[in-house]
Amino acid sequence: MMLSEHIAREPAHLEIERLTVAYGRRRVLDDISFRVDYGERVVMVGPNGAGKSTLFKALVGLVKPQSGTIRIHGLPPGAHQDCVAYVPQREEVDWRFPVTVTDVVMMGRFGRLGWFRRPTRVDRAAVERGLELMGIAHLARRPIGELSGGQQQRVFLARALAQEPHILLLDEPFTGVDAATQEATLSVLDALRNQKVTIILSTHDLGLAAARFERVLLINRRLIGDGPPAQALRRDLLTEAFGGQVLTLPDGSVLVDQCACN
């Protein structure tokens, strides 16, 4: 089934209502609510430790909420394993695992294929498309551990594309990658918008958030701002989210101390 046909049959949207997640006694997310309609492009911004990664993990069922609900197509996380693709931060991945680039990208098909069935022609074609879109077809047989940081990030994006998702979650995809990988990723995201794929991405880069995304979620354990960049990235809201990391220049413009965020 082609991606566009899958989406036309079952539009994707995500609803979060009063979500609270805690690690022990420490609340990481507190009473967060928002909705993302299918085809939206949303960027999450917040300081280190704000709960952005935890929110992604809750969306794919890797962490259990203390309270609140998450609904994808009206169902809880895990009910649609093949329609949500998650690209974690690079430091969360064991790059020493002895697999090739093709092996990793084929993992994106397991939700449809299952763990014990052999890949079909359709599966192999989806993998090849993902490799081509990310410009890494020439690396198909290389061990994943031998690649640069930017190449590894492209591999995981290719895996997500091979999954043919309705919703794509990207946790800090531009951290530690080269400019070419960042631009290649943004170009792919632009193409996915035409296919009505819902995209939620986290970043510390306020300039990128404002320039390339229509909607910003400003988060620091709770939802502080939600809307177009001019609305969600106001100075008062940034100060509330980032505290002393916000710098006001003499001309009135606002910067966030990126060293303090990373």
N, C-alpha and C positions, 0 to 999 in steps of 0.2 A: 504494500500500500504506500502510495506517495505521501509525503508529509502534508502537502496542502489538502489532500483528500481526507486525511485523518483528522485534521483540524476542522475542516468544514463540517464533518459529521459530528464532532464532539467539541464545541468551543471550550476553551480552558479559562477558568478563573479561580482565584484564590481568596478565601475569606479567613481572617484571623480575628477572633473576638476575645478580648480580655485575657490575653495570653500572659501567663507568669511562669518563669522557669527559674529554679533554684538549684545550686550545687551545695548540698548540705543546708546550712542556715543562710547562705549568702544568695540573695536574689540577683540573678543576672539579667532577667527581663521582668518588667513589672507592669502588668495590666495594659498590654499593648493591643490595639485594635486597628485594623485597616483592611481594605479590600483592593485587590488588583484584578481588573477586568482583562479578558483575553486580548493579546496583542499589545498590551502596554509595555513600555520600557521604563523601568524604575531603578533608581540608584539609591543605595543606602549609604549614608555618610555618618560618621561618628568617630570619637577618639578610640584608641586602643583600649580594649576591655569594655567597650560599650554594649556588647552582646550581639554584635552583627553575626559572627560565626555561629553562636548558639542558636540564633533565630533560623539560620539556614539548616542547621542540624535538626531542629525541631520540625521544620517543614518536610524533611525527608524521613522522619521517624527515628533518627539516631539518638535523640534525647527526648525524655518524656516530660511534658509540661506538668507543673505543680497544679495549675488550674487553667481554665480557658479552653477554647476550641480552635482547631485548624480544620478547614474544609477545602478540599481540592475537587472540583466537579461535584461538590456537595458531600464528599466522602472524606474520612480521616486519612492522614498520611499513611502510605504503604498500600492503600487500596488501588493506586494507579502507579505501579512500579515502573512501567515503561513510558509514562508520559511526563515525568519530572526527571530532568538530568541535573546533576549536581557536580560542580567542579570545585573541589576544596582548595584551600591554600596549599602551596607547594610544600611547605615544611611539614605538613601532616602526612605526606606520602613517603613510604619506604622505597627510595629509588634504587636500592640494591637488589630488589627482587628480580630474579633472572628471567625476564620476559622481553620479547621484541616489541617494537612500536606497533606492528600489526596485531600482536596478541592483546595489547592494552586497548587499542581501538575496538577490537572485536568484543571486548567486555561490554561495550555499549549495547550490544545486541542480545545480551543474556536475558534481559527482561522479556523479550519476545521469543527467544530461542530456547531458553532453559539451559541448565548446566550440562546436560548429558546428551543433547542432540547435536549432530554435526551441522556446521553452518551451511546454509543453502546459497544458491546463486544470488538471491535477494540480499542476504546478509553480507556476502562478500562485496556486492556492489555498493551497499551502504557504507561499508568500511572504506572502500576506495574513494567514494565521494567525500567522506570526511577528511581523508588524507590530502586529497587534491585541494579542497577548500582552504585548508590550513597551510598549504604549500610544503608538505613534508612527505609526499609520495616517495621521494628518493631515499628517505630514511626508513622505509617500511621494514627492512630486515635488521636494523640496528638494535642492539640492546638498549633498553630505556635508560639504564644507568650511565651510558656513555655520552648522553646528549647534554647540551648546554641548558641553562635554566629556561631560556626562551623557547628552545626546541621542546623541552619537556612540557611546558605550558601549552604549546600548540598540540601536542599529542593528546593531552587530556581534553582539550577543546574538540579535537577530532573525534574522540570517544563519545563526547556528549552529542555531537552532530550525528554520529552513526546511530545513536539511540532514537533519532527522529522525535524529539520531545515536543510537548505542548508548552512546557514551562522550563526555562533554562536558568539555573541558579549559579552565579559566578562569585566566589568569595575571593576578593582582592586579586583578580587575575593579572593585574599589571605590576604587581610588586616584584622587583628584581628581574624584569624582562627588558629586552632592548626595544628601541622605538619602533623597529620594523614589526616585531611581534605585536606590540600594542596596536599599531595601525591596521595590521592584518586582522586582528580580532575585532576591532571596531567596524571594519568593512563587512565582516561576516555578520555581525550583529545588525548592521544596516540592512543586509539582504534578508535576514530572518524576520525583520519587521514587515517586509512585504508578504511574508508567509503567515503573518499573525501569530508568531511565536511570542509568548510572554517572556520577558527578560527581567530578572532582578539581579543586580550587580552591586557589590560593595566596593568602596574605594575611600582612600584618604585624600584624593586629589579633588579639591573643590572646583578648580578650573575646569577639569574634565567633566565633573558632574554637571556644572552649569552649562557647558557648551554642547554636550552630546546627549543629554537626557531631558525628557519633558517633565519628569516628576521626580522629586527628591523626598526620601524619608530621612529625616534627621533624628538620630537615635543616640541616646546615652542611657541605657537600661530601660527607659521609657520612651515613648514617641513624643518628640519635642516639636517637630515640624513636618508637615506633609503637604506638598503642593508643587507648583512650578518653581524652578530655581530662585526666581526673584522673591518669591513668597517664603519658601522654606529656608533659604540661606540668608535671611535678614541678620543684621549685626546682633540684635538682642537675642535671637534664637541661637546663633552661633556661640555667643558668650555663655548662654545657659548650658549648651551642650559641651563646649570645650573649656570653659572656665578661663584660667590664666594663660591658656595656649593661644588665645585670640589676641592679635596685635592690631591696633588701629594706627594707620599711617597718618602723617600730617595732612594729606589731601582728603582724609575721611574714608579711604578705602580700608578693607579689612583683610588681614591675612591670618592663617592658622599656622602655628609653629609645627611644621611637619616632622621635625626631629623628635618632638615630644609625643607625636602620635604614633610613630612607628617603633 
